[in-house]
Amino acid sequence: MVVARRDHPRLAGAPTLEGYLAERHAVVTPWNEDSGVIDRLLARSGLRREVAVQLPTVLAALFLAGSTDFLLTAPRHAARALAEAAGLALYPAPFDIPPYVLRLYSHVQHVGRDAHAWMIGQLKGLDISRTG
């Protein structure tokens, strides 16, 4: 899902692929990768976008997108959950985005603890499907 601030000066609706590529982007790279998932996807089609800033978290990136002219391509669930608070307009991406896998890692010393089991249960109970 593409997000932008509600009063973005160049978006009156969902961006075309050409319009999307012409904008500057915020990108989430939680492990400080050289490029984001979307950049690698675009590169496979010979396309490139301008990355203005890389951030380690989706939360920070959503609020940055709501207060700048940067576009952000973000997980649908997170974008919808924070759209109002971050002042965002939400748009479908102008290209297909494959599903992603969310993995949870924890240290073996925490397995079996009540708090750990509770947190795992909470995360498994979230509805974060692509269609949501």
JOFEN-V241527 format. One line per field, one symbol per residue. psi: psi as a letter, one per 20 degrees, with the letter a starting at -180 (. if undefined). burial: I if it has 24 or more other ideal C-beta (glycine too) atoms within 12 Angstrom, else O. A space follows every 50 residues. Layout:
psi->???
burial->???
//
This chain:
psi->ppqrqhkpijoiapqrgghghirqqqppnhkkrhrrghhhgghhjkqqro ohqpqiqhgghghghijajqqporpgggghhjgghilqppqqqkrppqqq ppqpqqqhiipiqghghgggggghiqnkqhi.
burial->IIIIIOOIOOIOOOIOOOOIIOIOIIIIIOOOOOOIIIIOOIOOOOOOIO IOOIIOOIOIIIIIIIOIIIIIIIIIOIIOOIIOOIOIIIIOIIOOOOOO OOOOOOOOOOOOOOOOOOOOOOOOOOOOOOOO
//
